[in-house]
């Protein structure tokens, strides 16, 4: 067995809170691997269950286990940030306390990384399971389209943006890649894993193995299930940061990137359109409407939120107009809240679209009426022509009859 002072060590960081049974399963799944140098560092967010006792027992059995307990609960995101900031080894794996590693993952991933110092990460599949151990899918969600082997940033990000991000726990990262992000490594809170992957994968080569490396078990207590439109600012930041990174590294042509970006946007849109557990205040709705419209480009959501904000007039401060300080005859707008004008623009835009739809509907109705009138006109013309022909026929018959009588 490798000792924890071996060069090129792997640190498996496990943030945890009140999940002693699942935590124990996660730790055991790591410590079964004895062919690579590793240590497991658990960061306990002041659990109130028997986590300290469980950790004491496990640490007594294996000196590769390290335990850090916060004096008070600092929040899940902050705990994860603290864990990432503690990494001082060559490699690391961020393992969720409710996930577990599969046999062979660390050994195979470590072997690949040691053989190629140019790799930023080694990526395996994550199996998604129900509590009764039934497999319901994989991360990434479309593994059949996932290319294998060593991939450049462009090759990998083309798949990543089009189909899916990867599961956290089945990636062995080279720790120097953390410098790409800089502390605090999870920038936009709950969907921080998406941003984390986007930033690093946009500039490092990876090795992809289409074998399962970890298991992710669904259960009601998962933080990812709590995502809602409250996370819209975080998603806006993710796309802003991705735009800058892709442009800086020149990964794609403008046309290809815009197509990939829209595909990615469409895939995640359902997440930030989820209603939160607690109804939004009018002020929250106003702020989120502005972000949805002008940063995410999700105008349907912006319209819905602006309606909700309008229920409370105080959510949209009145516009006060003052003389222009430059001395011109013009006027300047002064707002008691910076979102006021933008919310009014959203409402105006929604009104304009409504008018446009009504006009389009009216135009369609008029077009149908015109088409029907044209059909009736054609039918009337054809009938008139038929009557004219019939009249001419009888006229000729009458003339013929009259002429014959005169000659007789």
C-alpha positions in Angstrom: 0.0 0.0 0.0 1.2 3.5 -0.9 1.9 5.9 2.0 0.4 9.4 2.1 3.8 11.1 1.6 4.3 9.4 -1.8 4.9 11.8 -4.7 2.1 12.4 -7.2 -0.6 11.7 -4.5 -4.3 11.8 -5.2 -6.5 13.6 -2.7 -10.2 12.6 -2.7 -12.1 15.4 -1.1 -15.5 14.6 0.4 -17.6 17.5 1.8 -20.3 16.1 4.1 -23.2 17.0 6.3 -25.4 14.6 8.3 -25.0 11.6 5.9 -22.9 9.3 8.0 -24.1 6.0 6.4 -23.7 7.3 2.8 -20.4 8.9 3.8 -19.1 5.6 5.1 -20.0 3.9 1.9 -18.2 6.6 -0.1 -15.0 6.3 2.0 -14.9 2.6 1.9 -15.3 2.7 -1.9 -12.1 4.8 -2.1 -10.0 3.0 0.5 -10.5 -0.4 -1.2 -7.9 0.9 -3.8 -4.4 0.1 -2.7 -2.5 0.3 -6.0 -2.2 4.1 -6.2 -1.1 6.7 -3.6 -4.1 8.4 -2.2 -5.6 10.0 0.8 -9.2 10.8 1.7 -9.9 14.2 3.2 -13.4 14.6 4.7 -14.7 18.1 5.4 -17.6 17.8 8.0 -19.9 20.9 7.9 -20.6 20.6 11.7 -22.8 17.5 11.3 -25.3 16.8 14.1 -25.6 13.1 13.5 -23.0 10.4 14.4 -20.5 11.5 11.7 -17.7 12.3 14.1 -17.9 8.8 15.7 -18.0 7.1 12.3 -15.0 9.0 11.2 -13.1 8.2 14.3 -13.7 4.5 13.8 -12.7 4.6 10.1 -9.6 6.7 10.7 -8.4 4.2 13.3 -8.5 1.5 10.6 -6.7 3.4 7.8 -4.2 6.2 8.1 -5.0 7.4 4.6 -8.1 9.1 6.0 -8.0 12.7 7.2 -10.9 14.4 9.0 -11.6 18.1 9.2 -14.7 19.3 11.1 -15.9 22.9 11.0 -17.0 24.5 14.3 -20.2 25.7 12.7 -22.1 25.0 9.5 -20.6 27.3 6.9 -23.0 26.3 4.1 -22.6 23.6 1.5 -21.0 25.7 -1.2 -18.5 27.3 1.2 -17.6 23.8 2.5 -16.9 22.6 -1.0 -14.8 25.8 -1.6 -12.8 25.1 1.5 -12.2 21.5 0.4 -11.0 22.6 -3.1 -8.7 25.3 -1.6 -7.1 22.6 0.6 -5.8 20.5 -2.3 -2.0 20.4 -2.2 -1.3 17.2 -4.1 -0.7 16.4 -7.8 -4.2 15.0 -8.4 -7.7 15.2 -6.8 -11.2 13.8 -7.1 -14.2 15.8 -5.7 -16.3 13.0 -4.4 -19.9 13.7 -3.2 -20.7 12.1 0.1 -23.7 10.3 -1.5 -21.6 8.9 -4.4 -19.1 6.1 -4.5 -16.2 5.1 -6.7 -16.1 1.8 -8.6 -13.2 -0.6 -8.4 -10.5 0.2 -10.9 -11.4 3.8 -11.6 -8.6 5.4 -9.6 -6.0 3.0 -10.8 -6.8 3.3 -14.5 -7.2 7.1 -14.3 -4.0 7.5 -12.4 -2.1 5.4 -14.9 -3.3 7.5 -17.8 -2.4 10.8 -16.1 1.0 9.6 -15.1 1.7 8.5 -18.7 0.8 11.9 -20.1 1.7 15.1 -18.1 -0.2 17.1 -20.7 -3.6 15.8 -19.6 -5.7 18.1 -17.4 -8.2 15.4 -16.5 -9.1 11.7 -17.0 -12.8 11.2 -17.4 -14.9 8.1 -16.9 -18.7 7.6 -16.9 -20.9 8.1 -13.9 -23.7 5.6 -13.4 -27.0 7.1 -12.1 -29.0 4.8 -9.8 -32.1 4.8 -7.8 -32.0 4.0 -4.0 -33.0 0.4 -4.9 -29.9 0.1 -7.1 -31.7 0.2 -10.4 -29.7 2.0 -13.1 -31.6 4.8 -14.7 -28.9 6.4 -16.8 -25.4 7.8 -17.1 -23.4 11.1 -16.9 -22.8 12.3 -19.5 -26.4 11.6 -20.5 -25.6 10.7 -24.1 -22.5 8.5 -23.7 -23.0 6.9 -27.1 -21.9 10.1 -28.7 -18.9 10.6 -26.4 -15.6 10.3 -28.2 -12.9 8.2 -26.6 -9.2 8.6 -26.0 -7.2 11.8 -25.8 -9.2 14.8 -26.9 -8.2 18.4 -27.5 -10.2 21.2 -25.9 -12.1 21.8 -29.1 -12.9 18.1 -29.7 -14.0 17.7 -26.1 -16.0 20.9 -25.7 -17.8 20.3 -28.9 -19.3 17.2 -27.3 -19.6 18.8 -23.8 -21.6 21.8 -25.1 -23.8 19.8 -27.4 -24.8 16.9 -25.2 -23.9 17.1 -21.5 -21.5 17.9 -18.7 -19.8 15.1 -16.7 -20.5 13.6 -13.3 -18.3 15.1 -10.6 -17.1 12.0 -9.0 -15.7 10.1 -12.0 -13.1 12.6 -13.0 -9.5 12.6 -11.8 -8.2 16.1 -12.1 -4.7 17.4 -12.2 -4.6 19.9 -9.4 -2.7 22.6 -11.3 -5.8 23.1 -13.4 -7.4 24.9 -10.4 -5.3 27.9 -11.3 -7.5 28.3 -14.4 -10.4 29.2 -12.1 -8.7 30.7 -9.1 -10.4 30.9 -5.7 -13.3 30.7 -5.0 -13.3 27.8 -7.4 -17.1 27.3 -7.5 -18.1 30.7 -8.8 -21.8 30.6 -9.5 -23.1 28.5 -6.5 -25.3 25.5 -7.2 -24.5 25.0 -10.9 -20.9 25.6 -10.1 -19.8 22.2 -11.4 -20.9 23.2 -14.9 -18.8 26.4 -14.8 -15.9 24.5 -13.2 -15.8 22.0 -16.1 -16.4 24.6 -18.8 -13.5 26.8 -17.7 -11.0 24.0 -17.3 -12.1 21.9 -20.3 -11.9 24.9 -22.6 -8.1 24.9 -22.3 -6.9 21.5 -21.4 -6.6 18.1 -23.1 -8.4 15.2 -21.5 -8.5 11.5 -21.8 -12.0 9.9 -22.0 -12.7 6.3 -21.0 -16.1 5.0 -21.7 -16.2 2.8 -18.6 -18.1 3.5 -15.4 -15.9 5.1 -12.7 -18.4 6.2 -10.1 -22.0 5.8 -8.9 -24.5 8.6 -8.4 -27.5 7.7 -6.3 -30.7 9.7 -6.6 -32.4 10.7 -3.4 -34.6 13.6 -2.1 -31.9 15.4 -0.1 -29.7 16.2 -3.1 -28.8 19.9 -3.4 -29.0 19.7 -7.2 -32.7 19.1 -6.9 -33.2 22.5 -5.3 -32.2 24.5 -8.4 -34.8 26.9 -9.7 -35.1 30.3 -11.3 -33.3 31.7 -8.3 -30.2 30.3 -10.0 -30.8 32.3 -13.1 -28.0 34.8 -12.2 -25.6 31.9 -11.8 -26.5 30.5 -15.2 -26.1 33.9 -16.7 -22.6 34.1 -15.2 -21.8 30.6 -16.5 -22.6 31.6 -20.1 -20.8 35.0 -19.8 -17.6 33.2 -18.5 -17.9 30.5 -21.2 -18.2 33.2 -23.9 -15.0 34.9 -22.7 -13.1 31.6 -22.3 -14.1 30.3 -25.8 -13.3 33.5 -27.4 -9.9 33.8 -25.6 -8.9 30.3 -26.6 -10.3 30.5 -30.1 -11.9 27.1 -29.8 -14.6 27.5 -32.5 -15.7 29.7 -35.4 -18.3 32.2 -34.4 -21.0 30.3 -36.3 -20.2 27.0 -34.7 -20.0 28.4 -31.3 -23.3 30.2 -31.5 -25.0 27.0 -32.6 -23.3 25.0 -29.8 -24.2 27.7 -27.3 -27.9 27.7 -28.3 -28.0 23.9 -28.0 -26.4 24.1 -24.5 -28.8 26.9 -23.5 -31.8 24.9 -24.7 -30.7 21.9 -22.7 -30.3 23.7 -19.4 -33.2 26.2 -19.8 -35.7 23.9 -18.0 -33.5 24.2 -14.9 -33.7 27.9 -14.4 -37.4 27.9 -15.4 -38.3 25.8 -12.4 -40.5 27.6 -9.8 -38.8 28.0 -6.4 -40.1 26.2 -3.3 -41.0 29.6 -1.8 -42.9 32.1 -3.9 -40.9 35.0 -5.2 -41.4 38.5 -3.8 -42.2 41.2 -6.4 -38.7 42.6 -5.9 -37.1 39.2 -6.6 -39.3 38.7 -9.7 -38.3 42.1 -11.0 -34.6 41.4 -10.6 -34.8 37.9 -12.1 -36.9 39.2 -15.0 -34.1 41.7 -15.9 -31.4 38.9 -15.7 -33.5 36.5 -17.7 -34.1 39.0 -20.5 -30.8 40.9 -20.8 -28.3 38.3 -19.6 -29.8 34.9 -20.3 -31.9 35.9 -23.3 -34.9 34.0 -22.0 -37.6 36.4 -22.9 -40.6 34.1 -22.2 -39.3 33.7 -18.6 -38.7 37.5 -18.4 -42.3 38.2 -19.4 -43.7 35.8 -16.8 -41.6 37.3 -14.1 -42.4 40.9 -15.1 -46.1 40.1 -14.7 -45.4 38.7 -11.3 -43.4 41.8 -10.4 -46.2 44.1 -11.6 -48.6 42.7 -9.0 -46.9 44.9 -6.5 -46.6 48.5 -7.8 -43.7 49.3 -5.4 -41.6 46.7 -7.2 -41.2 49.1 -10.1 -40.2 52.5 -8.7 -41.7 55.6 -10.4 -39.5 57.5 -12.8 -38.5 61.0 -11.7 -37.2 63.4 -14.4 -34.7 66.1 -13.6 -33.0 68.8 -15.7 -29.9 67.6 -17.5 -26.9 68.6 -15.3 -25.0 69.4 -18.5 -27.3 72.4 -18.9 -29.1 71.2 -22.1 -32.8 71.3 -22.6 -32.9 67.6 -22.3 -34.0 65.5 -19.3 -32.3 62.7 -17.4 -33.9 59.7 -15.7 -33.3 59.1 -12.0 -34.2 55.7 -10.5 -34.6 54.7 -7.0 -33.9 51.1 -8.1 -31.6 50.2 -11.0 -34.0 47.5 -12.4 -36.9 49.9 -12.8 -36.3 51.1 -16.3 -35.2 47.6 -17.6 -38.4 46.1 -16.1 -40.4 48.7 -17.9 -38.6 47.9 -21.1 -39.4 44.2 -20.7 -43.1 45.0 -20.1 -43.1 47.3 -23.1 -41.4 44.7 -25.2 -44.0 42.1 -24.1 -46.8 44.6 -24.9 -45.2 45.2 -28.4 -44.9 41.5 -29.0 -48.5 41.1 -28.0 -49.6 43.8 -30.4 -47.5 42.2 -33.1 -49.1 38.8 -32.5 -52.6 40.4 -32.6 -51.7 42.3 -35.8 -50.3 39.1 -37.3 -53.4 37.2 -36.3 -55.6 40.0 -37.7 -53.5 40.0 -40.9 -53.8 36.2 -41.2 -57.6 36.6 -40.8 -57.7 39.3 -43.5 -55.5 37.2 -45.7 -57.9 34.3 -45.4 -60.8 36.6 -46.2 -59.0 37.9 -49.2 -58.2 34.4 -50.4 -61.9 33.5 -49.9 -63.0 36.7 -51.8 -60.6 35.8 -54.6 -62.0 32.3 -54.8 -65.5 33.8 -54.9 -64.4 36.4 -57.6 -63.0 33.6 -59.7 -66.1 31.6 -59.4 -68.3 34.6 -60.2 -66.1 35.4 -63.2 -66.3 31.9 -64.5 -70.1 31.9 -64.0 -70.4 35.2 -65.8 -68.4 33.9 -68.7 -70.6 30.8 -68.8 -73.7 32.9 -68.8 -72.3 35.2 -71.5 -71.5 32.1 -73.7 -75.0 30.8 -73.1 -76.5 34.1 -74.0 -74.5 34.4 -77.2 -75.5 30.8 -78.1 -79.2 31.7 -77.8 -78.7 35.0 -79.6 -77.2 33.2 -82.5 -80.1 30.7 -82.5 -82.6 33.5 -82.5 -80.9 35.4 -85.3 -80.6 32.2 -87.3 -84.3 31.6 -86.8 -85.2 35.2 -87.7 -83.1 35.3 -90.8 -84.6 32.0 -92.0 -88.2 33.4 -91.7 -87.3 36.5 -93.7 -85.7 34.6 -96.5 -88.7 32.3 -96.7 
